[in-house]
Each structure stands twice: as C-alpha cells, then as structure tokens.
Amino acid sequence: MKAFKILIMLLAISVALYEQVSAEKNIYIMIIAIVVFMYGMMQLSAKTPSKNQDKEEEDVK
C-alpha cells in the first residue's frame, strides 16, 4: 500500500510539473495534483513517530 501511495504521489507531481511548463496552464489540474500530493504526504508521515514522543510519555507518568 505504501508503494501505491508513493506511485500516486509521483504521478501527481509529474502532472503538476507538466502543467507548469505547458503553454496553456490549467490551474484546476495543478491544484488537484498538489492536493493529492499533500494528502499522500500526510498519510505517509502519519506513521512516523514524533521526536518528542518519549518526552511526552515521561511527562504523563
């Protein structure tokens, strides 16, 4: 599933970059591509533990 999300994010960024260099830019396609990329980054980074997680657990005790 992680590989699928990364593939979708790469596709979204490539579409956004292609739209950026094209003669007639479609802003809606660029916005959708950026939103898909940001959502994918949010999903992938949600499983990364915080640097302060150990400190927060000690403060609770």
Secondary structure as UniProt FT lines:
FT   HELIX           2..21
FT   HELIX           27..45
FT   TURN            46..47
FT   TURN            51..52
FT   HELIX           53..60
//
